Amino acid sequence: MKVFSLNIIFLFSLSAIGQQFLNIKIDEGSGIGGPNEPTISISRDNPEVIVGGSNTNRLYYSKDGGLTWKKKMMKSRYGVYGDPCIISIANNRFLYFHLSLPEGNPYFDDSFLDRIVCQKSKKNPKRWSRGSFAGLNPPKDQDKEWACYNPEKDEVYLTWTQFDAYNSRSTEDSSVVLFSKSTDQGKTWSAAIRLNRQAGNCLDDDSTTEGVVTTHGFQDDLYAVWAFDGVLWLNRSQDGGATWNQNEQAIARQVGGWNQNIPGIMRCNGFPTFKVIGSGAHKGRLILCWSDQREGPDNTNVFTKFSDDWGETWSEAKLVNDDGTNTHQFLPWMTVDDSTGYVYVLYYDRRAYTDERTDVYLAVSTDGGETYKNTKISAAPFLPEEQVFFGDYINIDVVGGRVRPIWTRYEDGQLSIWTAIIEADNLLQK
């Protein structure tokens, strides 16, 4: 157990640095083995408690709203091997989802990626269960999960990609999107249900069904969205996940596909994120976020679009980043504050540079995704190196106006994980 010193960058001047938010370093490590692909969740019962994680088995927790952090290396009876996803559930508890490695070596042992693992925190977030699982279906591989929690029903919904054989070039092998749910806070999981009629290949590329996320609406409505073949797809359940529409629905073009080439980044995925606005003037609106390269391979941008009729029809794509430059804005993650209905989009941005230096921006919409206000929240740019894996996503959570993004940074051979201390009122005043 290690208590991290407070790594805070105080920003004294808008003119000197461009923003006034505390940046706090949570963790760091050497490039190849350093932390990346972070996740974060704020307790709905006590927002002072925040839990985060990163590849491949790092866990972080804070009891003072994100000012100071402790670190733990996670273990489970099924192993812990990346793609972390942390969500807050009832009674000040959290669930930590990740990939599996029950025994042997990654990529060589048959048990690698054999299931999706869920661990539940105890009262103190430094203690966790040994783990439950969903999707065990040997010899198939289970990958890239995400989950959400429905507080009204006390249910957890989980989606992921199943590969017949990861990285197989055989045309007989395919990838599909699966769903499972838990009605006992992650102790047990329902049998997996396939959500997509169109299967993808197993090459972990644009023609693979990847990046699925799920969210709940009102009553028994559930939604799942994923990327495949340059299109973002939606499926809907109206009975709490027992059954789903027979056919998935194309809801947005993703020009250039989800596997995007960003200079200096080993791998960049423009996976979708998806939410239902739960309060405010646009309550019930479905909102989708993604990145693509419709303006060309040298100009990646972030978009959202919305639906007010449960996904039947959709608005035109709304540009989130307001830079007006031919540069890259990439790896977005979107969330919604359930207390206000405000939409938040976190992303990397190179608008200010002609090289690969990168900032972190946060966009907020107070009108349901019609317009966005963009603010730089990182203290200084960083310069990534293509040979260092940067992770497939960043993350953000917002509760009652408390905004906590989490992102990866690279500098002087070190990968590091950062957050910023942001309140919605201060953000909107910038």
N, C-alpha and C positions, 0 to 999 in steps of 0.2 A: 504494500500500500504506500502510495506516495502522495503527499500534498504538494500541489504545484504552487510555486510562488506567483504572486499577482503580476502578470505581464500586461500592463496597461499602457497604452499610448495615449497621452493626454493631448488633445488637439486644441490649441489656443486660438487659432486664427483661421477664419474662413478663407482669407486671401492667401495665406501661406500653404494650407493643406487642402482646403476645399470642402470640409465638413467638420462636424463637432460631436462625434460619437466615440465613446470609449471602445477601443479594440482590445480584446483580451485573448492572449494565447492560452489554449487549453492543453496542447500536447505538441511534441515535435520528435523527429527521429531522422536518421540518415535516409537519403533519397530512396534507394531501392526498398529498404525495409521500413520506411517511415509511414506514418498514418495518412490515410486518404479516405475518400468516399464517406463523408460524415453524415450522421443523422442526429436529430435533436427533438426532444419533447418536453413540454412544460406540464407539470401536474395541474389538473383541473381543480383539485381540492386545495392545494397550497402552491400558488405560482412561484413561491420562493424556491421550490424544489424543481430542479431541471436535470434531466438525464440525457446524455449524448453517447455516441459510439462512433467507431471508425474501423476500417480494415486493419487486420483481419479479425482480431478478437479483443479490441480495446473498448472499454466502457469508462465513461466519465460521469460524475454526478456533482451537483452543486446544491447547497442548501441556503444560499444567499442571493438567489436571483441571477446567478451566472457570474458573480464577481470573482469567486474562487472555486477551484475544482479539485476533486480527487480522482485518481485513476485506478482501474482494476483491469487485469487481464482475465477475460471470461473463459470459463470451461463449461462443458456439458457432457452428459453421458454419450452424446452423439457427435462430439467434436464441435468446434466453432470455426467456420471458414468463410467469413466475409459476407458482402451484401447486407450490412446491418440495417435494420429498421426498428426504431423504438417508438412506441405509442403509449400515451397515458390512458389508464382505465380507472375504474372506480376505486374509492378508498385509498387514494394516494399511492396506488401501485402502478407499475409499468410492465409492459411486455417487450422483450427483446427478440426479434426474429433474425435468423441468419441461415447460412448454408451449412451443410454437414460434412464431416470427415470422421466417421466413427472409428476408423483404424487405418493404419498404413500411411501412404504418401499421397498428396493431392495429385490428380491427373493420372495416377498409375494404379491405385487400389480400386477394386470394383465398388467399394462402399462409398467412394467420393461422390458427393452430390446426390446421395440416395434418397434424401427427404428434406423438407423444410422444418427447421427447428424453432421452437418457441420456448423462451424462459421467462418466468414471472418473478418480479422483485418481491422481497419481503418488505416489512415495514421500513427498514433501513435499506436504501437503494444500493448499499455495498453487498447485500446478500441476495442470492437468486436461487430459484429452483434448479434442479438438475436437467429439466427440459422435457417437453412433450414434442410431438411431431405431426406433420400432415404430409400426405402425398407419397408415402413409401410405395414404390412400384418397380422393384428391380427387374431388369437391369437398367431401367430408364433413369435419366438424370433430371433433377429438380433444381431450378435456377431462378435468380432475379425475382425475389418475392417482394410484395408490399402489403401492408395491412391497414385497417382503420377500425375504430371503435364506435359503436352506437350506444350512447349512454342511456337513451330512453328504454332500450331493450336489454341492456347489459350483454350485448353480443359483439363478437369480434369477427371481422371478415378478412379473408386472406386470399390473395391471387398470386400466381407465378407462372413461369414457363416450364413445360416439360419437354425435354429432348429425348427422342428415341435413343440417340447416342450423340453426346456433345461433340461438335466439330466433325461429324461424319459427313462425307461427301456423297454417300450413297443416296440415290433418288428414292430408295425405299424407306429411308429414315426421315422423320418429320418432327416439327415442333408445334405444340398446341398450348393454349392458355387454359389454366385450371383455377377452380374456386373451391374453397372450403370455409366452414364457419365453426366457431366455438360458442356454446351457450353457457360455459362454466369458467369463463375468464382464462381460457387457454390451457385448461387441463386436458381436454380431449377435443378431437376435431372430426367433423363429418367427412364422409367419403367424398373424394374430389369429383367435381363436375366439370366437364369440358364446355368452354364458352364460345369457341370459334368453330365455324364450319370449314373455313379455309385454313388449312395447315400450311406452315412455313417449312423452310429447310432447316438444317441443323448447323449451319456455318456461322452462327452468331453475327449475322450481317443484315442488310436491309430486307432480305427476303426471309428472315426469321421472325416469328411472332414474338416480340419482346417488349419489355418496359411496361407491363400491365400494372395499373393501379386501380383500386376500387374505393368507392365511397358510398355512404348511405344518404338517402333523401329523407322523405317524410313517410310515416306509417311503415309499410313493408317494402318501399322502393330501394333497390340497390343498383349501382352502375359500375361497369368495368370498362376501361379504355386501354388500348394498346396500339403499338405501331407495327406496320407490316406493309412492305412493298410500296413505300411512298404515300401511304394513306394511314390516317388515324381512325380506329374502329371502335364502336360502342356496342355493348350489349346491356340489356336491362332485365332485372327481375322485379316482379311486383308482388312476390310472396316470400320475401325475406331470404331469397337465395335457393329455395326448394326447386324452382324451375326458372329457366331463362328463355328469352326469345330464341326461336329456332335459328334465325339468321342474324349475324352481326350487321351493323349499319355503318357505312362510310360517312364520317362527319367532317373530315378536313383533309385536304391534300398536304402532304409533307414533302415539298419539292426537294429533291436530292436525297430523300430517305432519312432514317434516323441515325445512320452511321456517318458522321460528318467529319470532314478533314479540317482541323484547326491547327495552323502552324504552331509548333512548340508543345502540342498536346499529343501524347501517344495514341489516345483513343478518346473520342468525344461522341457521346450519344445524346441525341435530341429527343429523349423519351418524353411522352406526355405526362402532365399532371392534371388532375381533375377534381373539382369540388362542387358541392351544392351550397349556395348561399343560404344560411340558416336564419337570418334576421334582417331587419331594415327594409327599405323600399323595394328591394329586389329579392325578397325572400322567395325561395324555391327555384331561383335561376340556376341552371347548370352552367359551369364555366370551365373551359378547357384551355390549357397552356402548352406551348411547344416551341421549338426553334426549327428553322429550316433555311435553305439557301436559294430561295426563289429569286433573289437579286444577284445570284452568281456565287461561285465557290469562294470568292474573296470577301463576301458580305453576308455573313450569317446574322439573322435577326430573330427576335423573340416575339411571339404572337399569342393572343388569346381570341376566343370567340365564345358566344353564349347562346343558350336556348331557353326560352320561356314557356315551352310546351312539352317538357319532359323528354327532350331530345328529338322530337319529330322534325323540327326545322331549326336552322342555325343562322346567326348573324354572319356578316362578312368578318374576315379576320381583322383584328385590331392590332396595330403595331404597338408594342409595349415600350421599347427603347426609343428615346426621342433625340438621338444623336445627329441624324442627318448625314452621317459619314459612310464611306464604303469600308467599314471595318467589321470586326467580329464581335457579336454579343452571343454568348453561348452558355450551355449547361444550366438552363433555368429551372427553378423550382417554385411552385405557386402554392399558397395556402389562403384561407379565409378566416378572419376573426369572427367567431360565432356571436360575439356580443354586439358587433356593429355592422356586420356584412361587408366590411372593407376587404378588398382583394390585395394581396401582397405577392410580388414576384421578385425573387432573388436571382441574380445572374452575374456572370463574368463579362467584362466590357473592355474594349481596346480603343474607344473613340478618341482618346487624347494622344495617341501615339502612332508613329509610322512603322514601329517594330512590333515585337511580340510582348511588350510590357502589358500587364493586365491589372485592372482594378476590379473591385466588387461593387455592384450597384443594387439598389433596392427601389422597385417601383411600387406605388400604392395607388389604388383606384377607390374613390369614395362613391362612385356612381355605377357600381355593378359591372365594371369592365369596359365602360364606354371610353374613358380617358384615363391616362396615367401620369402621375408626377414621379420623376426619376431623381434619385439622390445617390451620390457616391458615398458609401459607408466605410470603405477601407481606408486606412491611414496613409498608405503608400503603395505604389505598384510593385509587382513582382514579375520575374522573368522565368517562365517554366522552361524545362528542357525535355525534348521529345523522348529521350530514352528513359525517363522517370515516369512511371505510371501515376496518374493524377486522380484516378477514381472515376466512376461513371456518373456521379451526381453530387450535388450539394443539397442543403436542406434548410428549412425555416419553420418555426412554429410561432403562433401569435395567440395569446389568451388575454382577453380583457384589456387590449391596448398595449400589453407587454410584448414586445417584438424581439425575438431571439433567432437571428440567422446563424448558420454555421457553414464554414467553407474551408477549403484547403489552399495553402500557400506554399510556394517553393522559393528558397533563398539560401545562398551559400551552401549548397549541397544538402539542405535540410528541408524535408516536408514538415509542415506544421498545420494544426487545426486551430481555427480562430472563431470567436463570436464577437458580437457588438452589443452594447447595452443601449437599447433604443426603446423609447416610448412613443406611441402613435402620435400624441399631441405634438411632441417635439419634431417628429419627422414631417408632419404636415405643415409646420411653421417654417421649415427651411425654404 
